[in-house]
Amino acid sequence: MASLIDTIPLGRMATTTGVADVAEFLAGERSSFITDEEVLANGGSGNRTAPRCSLSIPPHQQRSW
């Protein structure tokens, strides 16, 4: 585990709360100008070979313009 953590620039593993905070921000009003972006909550590791988790916003929470 220590060798894995050494590869993460922030020096720690993600928590469910940390990842949920990103999802909450993206679903909220403060991100209203962000469109079609991939946000990696990976502690800065930039490891693009890792499995991905995509966030789907339920239709009742999506904005319609």
C-alpha positions in Angstrom: 0.0 0.0 0.0 2.8 2.4 0.8 4.3 2.0 -2.6 1.0 2.8 -4.2 0.6 5.9 -2.0 4.1 7.0 -3.0 2.8 7.3 -6.7 0.1 9.8 -5.7 1.3 13.4 -5.6 -1.0 14.3 -2.8 0.5 11.5 -0.8 -2.8 9.9 0.4 -5.6 7.6 -0.9 -8.9 9.1 -1.9 -11.8 8.9 0.5 -15.5 8.4 -0.5 -16.2 11.9 0.9 -13.5 13.5 -1.3 -14.9 11.9 -4.4 -18.5 12.7 -3.4 -17.4 16.4 -2.9 -16.3 16.5 -6.6 -19.6 14.9 -7.7 -21.6 17.4 -5.5 -19.7 20.3 -7.0 -20.3 19.2 -10.6 -24.1 18.7 -9.9 -24.4 22.1 -8.2 -24.9 25.6 -9.5 -21.3 26.6 -9.0 -20.3 24.4 -12.0 -23.1 25.7 -14.3 -20.6 26.8 -16.9 -18.7 23.5 -17.1 -19.8 21.3 -20.0 -18.6 18.0 -21.4 -15.5 17.6 -19.3 -13.8 14.6 -17.7 -12.8 15.3 -14.1 -10.3 12.9 -12.6 -10.4 12.8 -8.8 -7.1 11.0 -8.6 -4.9 13.0 -6.3 -2.9 14.3 -9.2 -1.5 11.0 -10.3 -2.7 11.4 -13.9 -2.7 7.7 -14.3 -4.9 7.3 -17.4 -4.6 3.5 -17.4 -6.6 3.1 -14.2 -10.2 2.0 -14.4 -12.6 4.9 -14.7 -15.8 5.7 -12.8 -18.2 7.9 -14.7 -20.7 10.2 -13.0 -24.2 10.2 -14.4 -26.5 12.9 -13.2 -30.1 11.6 -13.0 -32.5 13.3 -15.5 -34.5 15.0 -12.7 -31.3 16.9 -11.7 -30.1 17.8 -15.2 -30.6 21.3 -16.4 -32.5 22.0 -19.6 -31.7 25.2 -21.5 
